[in-house]
Amino acid sequence: MTSGVTPTPCDLLPDQGPEKITACDFPEESLPIDKLELKKCAYSMKYVEMY
């Protein structure tokens, strides 16, 4: 959370820093949210100008 920021943060977080940055390991199995299908609907209305 504190890598590459200015001003440099205090040394209270020794596990932080550019040398500690690693790639995130994302789960390989699919999650139920990955299978979510969103439905799209549309509605239009003809605008009639009245004088």
Buried (B, 14 or more C-beta within 10 A) or exposed (E): EEEEEEEEEEEEEEEBEEEEEEEEEEEEEEEEEEEEEEEEEEEEEEEEEEE
